[in-house]
Amino acid sequence: MTTRLAVTSIKVLDQDEALDFYVNKLGLEKGQDIKQGPFRWLTVRFPADPGVEIFLEEPGPPVHDEATAVQLRELIAKGAMGSLVIHTDDARALYETLRERGVTDFTQEPMDHFYGTDMGIRDPFGNGIRILQPAKAARKAARATATA
């Protein structure tokens, strides 16, 4: 019987550039970094949830033959290979933090919806990242801002 998600992956063109973005811009932490021949198992994770990791997968051997890796790289460059949805407790504050950290590829600034406040960014490879502050957390953050 399965019990939980342990690792998901997002395809990237350069693992070191991806590591820099996900750690130094988004605030995740480096998980595992294991090299085995040409293969590198490199993951990031949320400090508050270290049991779930994101594998920063660079196409190539031994997982993909070169012809497949070329096709995957073309799709990654178009932003057509993956996306993530991340939760936050304050979307507007995170938006400002991301801007201060040099994130520039916003697909949507924070916007209020019935389900909460969300925004969109892209990583350096075009992968879409939605950042959601669920409605309950959005109401709490709005009250804290109003009373401050």
mmCIF file of the C-alpha atoms, coordinates in Angstrom:
data_MODEL
# 
_entry.id   MODEL 
# 
loop_
_atom_site.group_PDB 
_atom_site.id 
_atom_site.type_symbol 
_atom_site.label_atom_id 
_atom_site.label_alt_id 
_atom_site.label_comp_id 
_atom_site.label_asym_id 
_atom_site.label_entity_id 
_atom_site.label_seq_id 
_atom_site.pdbx_PDB_ins_code 
_atom_site.Cartn_x 
_atom_site.Cartn_y 
_atom_site.Cartn_z 
_atom_site.occupancy 
_atom_site.B_iso_or_equiv 
_atom_site.pdbx_formal_charge 
_atom_site.auth_seq_id 
_atom_site.auth_comp_id 
_atom_site.auth_asym_id 
_atom_site.auth_atom_id 
_atom_site.pdbx_PDB_model_num 
ATOM 1   C CA . MET A 1 1   ? 0.000   0.000  0.000   1.00 0.00 ? 1   MET A CA 1 
ATOM 2   C CA . THR A 1 2   ? 1.308   3.463  -0.822  1.00 0.00 ? 2   THR A CA 1 
ATOM 3   C CA . THR A 1 3   ? 1.498   5.966  2.014   1.00 0.00 ? 3   THR A CA 1 
ATOM 4   C CA . ARG A 1 4   ? 2.747   9.368  0.780   1.00 0.00 ? 4   ARG A CA 1 
ATOM 5   C CA . LEU A 1 5   ? 4.574   11.339 -1.883  1.00 0.00 ? 5   LEU A CA 1 
ATOM 6   C CA . ALA A 1 6   ? 8.330   11.390 -1.261  1.00 0.00 ? 6   ALA A CA 1 
ATOM 7   C CA . VAL A 1 7   ? 9.806   12.920 -4.426  1.00 0.00 ? 7   VAL A CA 1 
ATOM 8   C CA . THR A 1 8   ? 8.493   14.709 -7.469  1.00 0.00 ? 8   THR A CA 1 
ATOM 9   C CA . SER A 1 9   ? 10.614  16.088 -10.271 1.00 0.00 ? 9   SER A CA 1 
ATOM 10  C CA . ILE A 1 10  ? 10.909  19.140 -12.425 1.00 0.00 ? 10  ILE A CA 1 
ATOM 11  C CA . LYS A 1 11  ? 13.034  19.165 -15.552 1.00 0.00 ? 11  LYS A CA 1 
ATOM 12  C CA . VAL A 1 12  ? 15.793  21.763 -15.802 1.00 0.00 ? 12  VAL A CA 1 
ATOM 13  C CA . LEU A 1 13  ? 18.577  22.583 -18.232 1.00 0.00 ? 13  LEU A CA 1 
ATOM 14  C CA . ASP A 1 14  ? 21.275  23.224 -15.625 1.00 0.00 ? 14  ASP A CA 1 
ATOM 15  C CA . GLN A 1 15  ? 21.144  21.675 -12.163 1.00 0.00 ? 15  GLN A CA 1 
ATOM 16  C CA . ASP A 1 16  ? 23.470  24.214 -10.547 1.00 0.00 ? 16  ASP A CA 1 
ATOM 17  C CA . GLU A 1 17  ? 21.453  27.152 -11.895 1.00 0.00 ? 17  GLU A CA 1 
ATOM 18  C CA . ALA A 1 18  ? 18.258  25.441 -10.743 1.00 0.00 ? 18  ALA A CA 1 
ATOM 19  C CA . LEU A 1 19  ? 19.735  24.829 -7.285  1.00 0.00 ? 19  LEU A CA 1 
ATOM 20  C CA . ASP A 1 20  ? 20.654  28.506 -6.997  1.00 0.00 ? 20  ASP A CA 1 
ATOM 21  C CA . PHE A 1 21  ? 17.144  29.598 -7.992  1.00 0.00 ? 21  PHE A CA 1 
ATOM 22  C CA . TYR A 1 22  ? 15.206  27.212 -5.777  1.00 0.00 ? 22  TYR A CA 1 
ATOM 23  C CA . VAL A 1 23  ? 17.452  27.759 -2.736  1.00 0.00 ? 23  VAL A CA 1 
ATOM 24  C CA . ASN A 1 24  ? 18.531  31.404 -2.971  1.00 0.00 ? 24  ASN A CA 1 
ATOM 25  C CA . LYS A 1 25  ? 15.412  32.852 -4.591  1.00 0.00 ? 25  LYS A CA 1 
ATOM 26  C CA . LEU A 1 26  ? 12.526  30.649 -3.412  1.00 0.00 ? 26  LEU A CA 1 
ATOM 27  C CA . GLY A 1 27  ? 13.999  29.768 -0.016  1.00 0.00 ? 27  GLY A CA 1 
ATOM 28  C CA . LEU A 1 28  ? 14.040  25.992 -0.286  1.00 0.00 ? 28  LEU A CA 1 
ATOM 29  C CA . GLU A 1 29  ? 16.999  24.012 1.017   1.00 0.00 ? 29  GLU A CA 1 
ATOM 30  C CA . LYS A 1 30  ? 19.306  21.557 -0.692  1.00 0.00 ? 30  LYS A CA 1 
ATOM 31  C CA . GLY A 1 31  ? 18.263  17.985 -0.031  1.00 0.00 ? 31  GLY A CA 1 
ATOM 32  C CA . GLN A 1 32  ? 20.295  15.207 -1.575  1.00 0.00 ? 32  GLN A CA 1 
ATOM 33  C CA . ASP A 1 33  ? 23.218  15.645 -3.954  1.00 0.00 ? 33  ASP A CA 1 
ATOM 34  C CA . ILE A 1 34  ? 24.499  12.304 -5.163  1.00 0.00 ? 34  ILE A CA 1 
ATOM 35  C CA . LYS A 1 35  ? 26.666  11.817 -8.243  1.00 0.00 ? 35  LYS A CA 1 
ATOM 36  C CA . GLN A 1 36  ? 26.900  8.435  -9.898  1.00 0.00 ? 36  GLN A CA 1 
ATOM 37  C CA . GLY A 1 37  ? 28.871  8.583  -13.116 1.00 0.00 ? 37  GLY A CA 1 
ATOM 38  C CA . PRO A 1 38  ? 27.180  11.109 -15.412 1.00 0.00 ? 38  PRO A CA 1 
ATOM 39  C CA . PHE A 1 39  ? 23.974  11.005 -13.347 1.00 0.00 ? 39  PHE A CA 1 
ATOM 40  C CA . ARG A 1 40  ? 23.336  13.495 -10.561 1.00 0.00 ? 40  ARG A CA 1 
ATOM 41  C CA . TRP A 1 41  ? 20.479  13.054 -8.094  1.00 0.00 ? 41  TRP A CA 1 
ATOM 42  C CA . LEU A 1 42  ? 19.949  16.612 -6.840  1.00 0.00 ? 42  LEU A CA 1 
ATOM 43  C CA . THR A 1 43  ? 16.925  17.531 -4.761  1.00 0.00 ? 43  THR A CA 1 
ATOM 44  C CA . VAL A 1 44  ? 15.545  20.543 -2.934  1.00 0.00 ? 44  VAL A CA 1 
ATOM 45  C CA . ARG A 1 45  ? 12.939  20.596 -0.209  1.00 0.00 ? 45  ARG A CA 1 
ATOM 46  C CA . PHE A 1 46  ? 11.005  22.945 2.026   1.00 0.00 ? 46  PHE A CA 1 
ATOM 47  C CA . PRO A 1 47  ? 12.667  23.410 5.423   1.00 0.00 ? 47  PRO A CA 1 
ATOM 48  C CA . ALA A 1 48  ? 9.261   22.965 7.106   1.00 0.00 ? 48  ALA A CA 1 
ATOM 49  C CA . ASP A 1 49  ? 8.516   19.770 5.138   1.00 0.00 ? 49  ASP A CA 1 
ATOM 50  C CA . PRO A 1 50  ? 11.775  17.866 4.555   1.00 0.00 ? 50  PRO A CA 1 
ATOM 51  C CA . GLY A 1 51  ? 9.942   14.612 3.841   1.00 0.00 ? 51  GLY A CA 1 
ATOM 52  C CA . VAL A 1 52  ? 8.966   15.707 0.322   1.00 0.00 ? 52  VAL A CA 1 
ATOM 53  C CA . GLU A 1 53  ? 11.702  16.540 -2.166  1.00 0.00 ? 53  GLU A CA 1 
ATOM 54  C CA . ILE A 1 54  ? 11.820  17.985 -5.668  1.00 0.00 ? 54  ILE A CA 1 
ATOM 55  C CA . PHE A 1 55  ? 14.315  16.293 -7.983  1.00 0.00 ? 55  PHE A CA 1 
ATOM 56  C CA . LEU A 1 56  ? 15.967  18.855 -10.274 1.00 0.00 ? 56  LEU A CA 1 
ATOM 57  C CA . GLU A 1 57  ? 16.171  16.561 -13.265 1.00 0.00 ? 57  GLU A CA 1 
ATOM 58  C CA . GLU A 1 58  ? 18.516  17.371 -16.113 1.00 0.00 ? 58  GLU A CA 1 
ATOM 59  C CA . PRO A 1 59  ? 17.769  15.285 -19.218 1.00 0.00 ? 59  PRO A CA 1 
ATOM 60  C CA . GLY A 1 60  ? 20.533  12.979 -20.382 1.00 0.00 ? 60  GLY A CA 1 
ATOM 61  C CA . PRO A 1 61  ? 22.188  9.639  -19.869 1.00 0.00 ? 61  PRO A CA 1 
ATOM 62  C CA . PRO A 1 62  ? 21.752  7.229  -18.267 1.00 0.00 ? 62  PRO A CA 1 
ATOM 63  C CA . VAL A 1 63  ? 18.022  7.958  -17.917 1.00 0.00 ? 63  VAL A CA 1 
ATOM 64  C CA . HIS A 1 64  ? 17.496  9.330  -21.446 1.00 0.00 ? 64  HIS A CA 1 
ATOM 65  C CA . ASP A 1 65  ? 19.251  8.503  -24.684 1.00 0.00 ? 65  ASP A CA 1 
ATOM 66  C CA . GLU A 1 66  ? 20.726  11.557 -26.425 1.00 0.00 ? 66  GLU A CA 1 
ATOM 67  C CA . ALA A 1 67  ? 17.916  11.869 -29.008 1.00 0.00 ? 67  ALA A CA 1 
ATOM 68  C CA . THR A 1 68  ? 15.301  11.918 -26.244 1.00 0.00 ? 68  THR A CA 1 
ATOM 69  C CA . ALA A 1 69  ? 17.393  14.325 -24.152 1.00 0.00 ? 69  ALA A CA 1 
ATOM 70  C CA . VAL A 1 70  ? 17.564  16.760 -27.107 1.00 0.00 ? 70  VAL A CA 1 
ATOM 71  C CA . GLN A 1 71  ? 13.769  16.664 -27.480 1.00 0.00 ? 71  GLN A CA 1 
ATOM 72  C CA . LEU A 1 72  ? 13.274  17.172 -23.742 1.00 0.00 ? 72  LEU A CA 1 
ATOM 73  C CA . ARG A 1 73  ? 15.688  20.123 -23.690 1.00 0.00 ? 73  ARG A CA 1 
ATOM 74  C CA . GLU A 1 74  ? 13.715  21.766 -26.504 1.00 0.00 ? 74  GLU A CA 1 
ATOM 75  C CA . LEU A 1 75  ? 10.471  21.341 -24.566 1.00 0.00 ? 75  LEU A CA 1 
ATOM 76  C CA . ILE A 1 76  ? 12.039  22.610 -21.341 1.00 0.00 ? 76  ILE A CA 1 
ATOM 77  C CA . ALA A 1 77  ? 13.266  25.730 -23.162 1.00 0.00 ? 77  ALA A CA 1 
ATOM 78  C CA . LYS A 1 78  ? 9.649   26.372 -24.215 1.00 0.00 ? 78  LYS A CA 1 
ATOM 79  C CA . GLY A 1 79  ? 8.410   26.040 -20.632 1.00 0.00 ? 79  GLY A CA 1 
ATOM 80  C CA . ALA A 1 80  ? 6.346   23.026 -21.618 1.00 0.00 ? 80  ALA A CA 1 
ATOM 81  C CA . MET A 1 81  ? 7.663   20.384 -19.238 1.00 0.00 ? 81  MET A CA 1 
ATOM 82  C CA . GLY A 1 82  ? 6.402   21.046 -15.776 1.00 0.00 ? 82  GLY A CA 1 
ATOM 83  C CA . SER A 1 83  ? 4.930   23.146 -13.070 1.00 0.00 ? 83  SER A CA 1 
ATOM 84  C CA . LEU A 1 84  ? 4.688   23.331 -9.309  1.00 0.00 ? 84  LEU A CA 1 
ATOM 85  C CA . VAL A 1 85  ? 2.127   24.700 -6.884  1.00 0.00 ? 85  VAL A CA 1 
ATOM 86  C CA . ILE A 1 86  ? 3.582   26.004 -3.631  1.00 0.00 ? 86  ILE A CA 1 
ATOM 87  C CA . HIS A 1 87  ? 1.706   27.221 -0.565  1.00 0.00 ? 87  HIS A CA 1 
ATOM 88  C CA . THR A 1 88  ? 2.652   30.283 1.457   1.00 0.00 ? 88  THR A CA 1 
ATOM 89  C CA . ASP A 1 89  ? 1.158   31.976 4.480   1.00 0.00 ? 89  ASP A CA 1 
ATOM 90  C CA . ASP A 1 90  ? 1.568   35.495 3.007   1.00 0.00 ? 90  ASP A CA 1 
ATOM 91  C CA . ALA A 1 91  ? 1.617   35.856 -0.776  1.00 0.00 ? 91  ALA A CA 1 
ATOM 92  C CA . ARG A 1 92  ? 2.111   39.619 -0.816  1.00 0.00 ? 92  ARG A CA 1 
ATOM 93  C CA . ALA A 1 93  ? 5.065   39.528 1.568   1.00 0.00 ? 93  ALA A CA 1 
ATOM 94  C CA . LEU A 1 94  ? 6.596   36.675 -0.418  1.00 0.00 ? 94  LEU A CA 1 
ATOM 95  C CA . TYR A 1 95  ? 6.114   38.659 -3.643  1.00 0.00 ? 95  TYR A CA 1 
ATOM 96  C CA . GLU A 1 96  ? 8.174   41.513 -2.176  1.00 0.00 ? 96  GLU A CA 1 
ATOM 97  C CA . THR A 1 97  ? 10.815  39.083 -0.904  1.00 0.00 ? 97  THR A CA 1 
ATOM 98  C CA . LEU A 1 98  ? 11.099  37.433 -4.315  1.00 0.00 ? 98  LEU A CA 1 
ATOM 99  C CA . ARG A 1 99  ? 11.496  40.813 -5.997  1.00 0.00 ? 99  ARG A CA 1 
ATOM 100 C CA . GLU A 1 100 ? 14.216  41.760 -3.485  1.00 0.00 ? 100 GLU A CA 1 
ATOM 101 C CA . ARG A 1 101 ? 15.984  38.471 -4.248  1.00 0.00 ? 101 ARG A CA 1 
ATOM 102 C CA . GLY A 1 102 ? 16.013  39.284 -7.956  1.00 0.00 ? 102 GLY A CA 1 
ATOM 103 C CA . VAL A 1 103 ? 13.096  37.230 -9.260  1.00 0.00 ? 103 VAL A CA 1 
ATOM 104 C CA . THR A 1 104 ? 11.792  39.031 -12.351 1.00 0.00 ? 104 THR A CA 1 
ATOM 105 C CA . ASP A 1 105 ? 9.751   36.483 -14.307 1.00 0.00 ? 105 ASP A CA 1 
ATOM 106 C CA . PHE A 1 106 ? 6.354   36.981 -12.692 1.00 0.00 ? 106 PHE A CA 1 
ATOM 107 C CA . THR A 1 107 ? 3.452   35.676 -14.739 1.00 0.00 ? 107 THR A CA 1 
ATOM 108 C CA . GLN A 1 108 ? 0.967   37.168 -12.281 1.00 0.00 ? 108 GLN A CA 1 
ATOM 109 C CA . GLU A 1 109 ? 1.307   39.487 -9.320  1.00 0.00 ? 109 GLU A CA 1 
ATOM 110 C CA . PRO A 1 110 ? -0.584  38.509 -6.153  1.00 0.00 ? 110 PRO A CA 1 
ATOM 111 C CA . MET A 1 111 ? -4.307  38.452 -6.854  1.00 0.00 ? 111 MET A CA 1 
ATOM 112 C CA . ASP A 1 112 ? -7.210  37.724 -4.522  1.00 0.00 ? 112 ASP A CA 1 
ATOM 113 C CA . HIS A 1 113 ? -9.636  34.942 -5.417  1.00 0.00 ? 113 HIS A CA 1 
ATOM 114 C CA . PHE A 1 114 ? -12.351 33.140 -3.461  1.00 0.00 ? 114 PHE A CA 1 
ATOM 115 C CA . TYR A 1 115 ? -9.883  30.309 -2.783  1.00 0.00 ? 115 TYR A CA 1 
ATOM 116 C CA . GLY A 1 116 ? -7.115  32.621 -1.566  1.00 0.00 ? 116 GLY A CA 1 
ATOM 117 C CA . THR A 1 117 ? -4.377  34.845 -2.939  1.00 0.00 ? 117 THR A CA 1 
ATOM 118 C CA . ASP A 1 118 ? -2.085  33.536 -5.619  1.00 0.00 ? 118 ASP A CA 1 
ATOM 119 C CA . MET A 1 119 ? 0.657   34.616 -7.965  1.00 0.00 ? 119 MET A CA 1 
ATOM 120 C CA . GLY A 1 120 ? 2.720   33.068 -10.709 1.00 0.00 ? 120 GLY A CA 1 
ATOM 121 C CA . ILE A 1 121 ? 6.409   32.965 -11.540 1.00 0.00 ? 121 ILE A CA 1 
ATOM 122 C CA . ARG A 1 122 ? 8.675   30.989 -13.833 1.00 0.00 ? 122 ARG A CA 1 
ATOM 123 C CA . ASP A 1 123 ? 11.988  29.430 -12.941 1.00 0.00 ? 123 ASP A CA 1 
ATOM 124 C CA . PRO A 1 124 ? 14.996  30.158 -15.209 1.00 0.00 ? 124 PRO A CA 1 
ATOM 125 C CA . PHE A 1 125 ? 13.908  27.321 -17.524 1.00 0.00 ? 125 PHE A CA 1 
ATOM 126 C CA . GLY A 1 126 ? 10.312  28.409 -18.023 1.00 0.00 ? 126 GLY A CA 1 
ATOM 127 C CA . ASN A 1 127 ? 8.714   25.984 -15.575 1.00 0.00 ? 127 ASN A CA 1 
ATOM 128 C CA . GLY A 1 128 ? 5.576   27.548 -14.159 1.00 0.00 ? 128 GLY A CA 1 
ATOM 129 C CA . ILE A 1 129 ? 5.288   27.971 -10.410 1.00 0.00 ? 129 ILE A CA 1 
ATOM 130 C CA . ARG A 1 130 ? 1.996   28.984 -8.815  1.00 0.00 ? 130 ARG A CA 1 
ATOM 131 C CA . ILE A 1 131 ? 2.268   30.280 -5.278  1.00 0.00 ? 131 ILE A CA 1 
ATOM 132 C CA . LEU A 1 132 ? -0.962  30.067 -3.308  1.00 0.00 ? 132 LEU A CA 1 
ATOM 133 C CA . GLN A 1 133 ? -1.944  31.542 0.008   1.00 0.00 ? 133 GLN A CA 1 
ATOM 134 C CA . PRO A 1 134 ? -5.086  29.533 0.826   1.00 0.00 ? 134 PRO A CA 1 
ATOM 135 C CA . ALA A 1 135 ? -8.165  31.574 1.764   1.00 0.00 ? 135 ALA A CA 1 
ATOM 136 C CA . LYS A 1 136 ? -7.956  30.922 5.509   1.00 0.00 ? 136 LYS A CA 1 
ATOM 137 C CA . ALA A 1 137 ? -4.323  32.080 5.593   1.00 0.00 ? 137 ALA A CA 1 
ATOM 138 C CA . ALA A 1 138 ? -5.184  35.015 3.306   1.00 0.00 ? 138 ALA A CA 1 
ATOM 139 C CA . ARG A 1 139 ? -7.854  36.240 5.730   1.00 0.00 ? 139 ARG A CA 1 
ATOM 140 C CA . LYS A 1 140 ? -5.456  35.892 8.672   1.00 0.00 ? 140 LYS A CA 1 
ATOM 141 C CA . ALA A 1 141 ? -2.689  37.856 6.859   1.00 0.00 ? 141 ALA A CA 1 
ATOM 142 C CA . ALA A 1 142 ? -5.165  40.608 5.883   1.00 0.00 ? 142 ALA A CA 1 
ATOM 143 C CA . ARG A 1 143 ? -6.293  40.974 9.516   1.00 0.00 ? 143 ARG A CA 1 
ATOM 144 C CA . ALA A 1 144 ? -2.673  41.149 10.699  1.00 0.00 ? 144 ALA A CA 1 
ATOM 145 C CA . THR A 1 145 ? -1.903  43.859 8.120   1.00 0.00 ? 145 THR A CA 1 
ATOM 146 C CA . ALA A 1 146 ? -5.004  45.852 9.045   1.00 0.00 ? 146 ALA A CA 1 
ATOM 147 C CA . THR A 1 147 ? -4.161  45.852 12.749  1.00 0.00 ? 147 THR A CA 1 
ATOM 148 C CA . ALA A 1 148 ? -0.473  46.682 12.270  1.00 0.00 ? 148 ALA A CA 1 
# 
